[in-house]
Amino acid sequence: QVQLVESGGGVVQTGGSLRLSCAASGGTFSWYDMGWSRQAPGKEREFVASMSWRSGSAVYADSVKGRFTISRDNVKNTLYLQMNSLKPEDTAVYYCAAENRYWGQGTQVTVSS
Protein backbone atom coordinates (compact mmCIF):
# COMPACT_ATOMS: atom_id res chain seq x y z
CA GLN A 1 0.00 0.00 0.00
CA VAL A 2 1.50 3.33 -1.09
CA GLN A 3 1.32 6.12 1.45
CA LEU A 4 1.91 9.76 0.61
CA VAL A 5 2.39 12.53 3.14
CA GLU A 6 2.53 16.16 2.03
CA SER A 7 4.16 18.96 3.98
CA GLY A 8 5.43 22.49 3.50
CA GLY A 9 2.19 24.38 3.14
CA GLY A 10 1.51 27.61 4.97
CA VAL A 11 0.59 31.26 4.64
CA VAL A 12 2.64 33.48 2.38
CA GLN A 13 2.24 36.93 0.89
CA THR A 14 1.68 37.58 -2.79
CA GLY A 15 4.96 37.17 -4.64
CA GLY A 16 6.39 34.84 -2.03
CA SER A 17 7.62 31.27 -2.34
CA LEU A 18 6.94 27.90 -0.78
CA ARG A 19 8.31 24.43 -1.33
CA LEU A 20 5.98 21.51 -0.86
CA SER A 21 7.24 18.01 -0.17
CA CYS A 22 5.55 14.66 -0.56
CA ALA A 23 7.14 11.70 1.20
CA ALA A 24 6.25 8.32 -0.26
CA SER A 25 6.41 4.91 1.34
CA GLY A 26 5.11 1.41 0.72
CA GLY A 27 5.99 1.17 -2.94
CA THR A 28 8.71 1.55 -5.55
CA PHE A 29 8.71 5.31 -5.77
CA SER A 30 11.12 5.52 -8.66
CA TRP A 31 8.69 3.58 -10.87
CA TYR A 32 5.71 5.86 -10.30
CA ASP A 33 4.54 8.79 -12.35
CA MET A 34 4.03 11.47 -9.73
CA GLY A 35 2.04 14.65 -9.71
CA TRP A 36 0.49 17.54 -7.84
CA SER A 37 -3.10 18.72 -7.93
CA ARG A 38 -4.94 21.38 -5.95
CA GLN A 39 -8.43 22.17 -4.83
CA ALA A 40 -9.61 25.64 -3.93
CA PRO A 41 -12.74 26.21 -1.81
CA GLY A 42 -15.87 25.64 -3.85
CA LYS A 43 -13.94 24.44 -6.88
CA GLU A 44 -13.07 21.08 -8.37
CA ARG A 45 -9.63 19.58 -7.98
CA GLU A 46 -7.33 20.65 -10.80
CA PHE A 47 -4.07 19.41 -12.21
CA VAL A 48 -0.95 21.40 -11.34
CA ALA A 49 2.10 19.42 -12.48
CA SER A 50 3.35 15.91 -13.11
CA MET A 51 6.62 14.12 -13.69
CA SER A 52 7.20 10.89 -15.57
CA TRP A 53 9.23 8.22 -13.80
CA ARG A 54 10.63 6.93 -17.07
CA SER A 55 11.76 10.11 -18.79
CA GLY A 56 11.79 12.59 -15.95
CA SER A 57 9.87 14.98 -18.14
CA ALA A 58 7.50 17.43 -16.48
CA VAL A 59 4.15 18.82 -17.50
CA TYR A 60 2.55 21.94 -16.00
CA ALA A 61 -0.83 23.57 -16.00
CA ASP A 62 -0.77 26.83 -17.93
CA SER A 63 -1.70 28.72 -14.78
CA VAL A 64 1.56 27.74 -13.03
CA LYS A 65 3.97 27.41 -15.93
CA GLY A 66 7.11 29.44 -15.36
CA ARG A 67 6.38 29.85 -11.63
CA PHE A 68 6.23 26.29 -10.28
CA THR A 69 8.82 23.54 -10.63
CA ILE A 70 8.20 19.87 -9.93
CA SER A 71 11.10 17.63 -9.01
CA ARG A 72 11.74 14.30 -7.35
CA ASP A 73 14.44 12.59 -5.33
CA ASN A 74 14.25 8.85 -5.94
CA VAL A 75 16.76 8.16 -3.16
CA LYS A 76 14.70 10.00 -0.55
CA ASN A 77 11.39 8.83 -2.10
CA THR A 78 10.21 12.42 -2.10
CA LEU A 79 8.40 14.61 -4.58
CA TYR A 80 8.73 18.39 -4.45
CA LEU A 81 6.88 21.39 -5.78
CA GLN A 82 8.77 24.67 -5.72
CA MET A 83 6.28 27.50 -5.96
CA ASN A 84 7.51 31.01 -6.74
CA SER A 85 5.73 34.29 -7.48
CA LEU A 86 2.68 33.06 -5.65
CA LYS A 87 -0.68 34.68 -6.30
CA PRO A 88 -3.88 34.73 -4.23
CA GLU A 89 -5.47 32.44 -6.83
CA ASP A 90 -2.91 29.77 -5.92
CA THR A 91 -4.64 29.41 -2.55
CA ALA A 92 -5.80 25.80 -2.27
CA VAL A 93 -5.19 22.45 -0.67
CA TYR A 94 -2.37 20.80 -2.57
CA TYR A 95 -2.32 17.04 -3.03
CA CYS A 96 0.36 14.77 -4.37
CA ALA A 97 -0.49 11.61 -6.22
CA ALA A 98 1.24 8.48 -7.43
CA GLU A 99 0.04 7.07 -10.72
CA ASN A 100 -3.14 9.14 -10.23
CA ARG A 101 -4.21 6.30 -8.00
CA TYR A 102 -2.75 6.98 -4.57
CA TRP A 103 -3.29 10.35 -2.90
CA GLY A 104 -1.98 12.15 0.13
CA GLN A 105 -4.10 14.00 2.66
CA GLY A 106 -3.16 17.41 1.30
CA THR A 107 -1.42 20.51 2.62
CA GLN A 108 -2.98 23.97 2.76
CA VAL A 109 -1.40 26.85 0.88
CA THR A 110 -2.77 30.33 1.51
CA VAL A 111 -1.51 33.34 -0.40
CA SER A 112 -2.53 36.66 1.10
CA SER A 113 -2.90 39.80 -0.98
Buried (B, 14 or more C-beta within 10 A) or exposed (E): EBEBBBEBBEEBEEEBEBEBBBBBEEBEBBEBBBBBBBBBEEEEBEBBBBBBBEEEEBEBBEBBEEBBBBBBEBEEBBBBBBBBEBBEEBBBBBBBBBEEEBBBEBBEBBBEE
